[in-house]
Every structure is written in C-alpha cells, then in structure tokens.
C-alpha cells in the first residue's frame, strides 16, 4: 500500500498487492504488546534495580518465573529507567 499527496491537495492510495511479502513469525519475541511487563513484574524489576542486580539477571529471573514471557532486554532497560526516574523525581 502506498499513499501519495498530490499537488491538488488530494490523497491517492495505491494498493500493490493484497498479500504479505513475508512469512508470519512463529514467536512474538520482542513484540511490544507480547513482551509487556505485568504490574507484578514491574515491581520485581524495581526491587531488583534497587538491589543493584544486572539487567541480564533480571531478565533471566523474569523468564524463569513465567515460561511464556516474551520480554527482551530493551524492555528491562526501559523499566529500570522509568523506576529510577520515579525515585529521582523532578530535578527542575
């Protein structure tokens, strides 16, 4: 699907093919919604961050607690950043 904005201030939509050009992934590893942390997992990340646990060890612990966990390291780093920012508060 391609959209074009013409000079006459009109949109033109061109559908090239109605089929996907790639196979569907069997796992949702790294998918934003599938890898989302639950409230309980976010609390665990905060507690482990406060105890200076490395992010890779936090990820291993979370995957050990729930086998269908699709979280990746980037999401752990983001959760740690949000936790540290909430502790720090406003610095202005």
Secondary structure, DSSP 8 states (H G I E B T S, - for coil): -EEEE-TTS-EEEE---SS-SS---SS-TT-TTTT---HHHHHHHHHHHHTT--HHHHHHHHHHH-TT----HHHHHHHHHHHHHHHH----
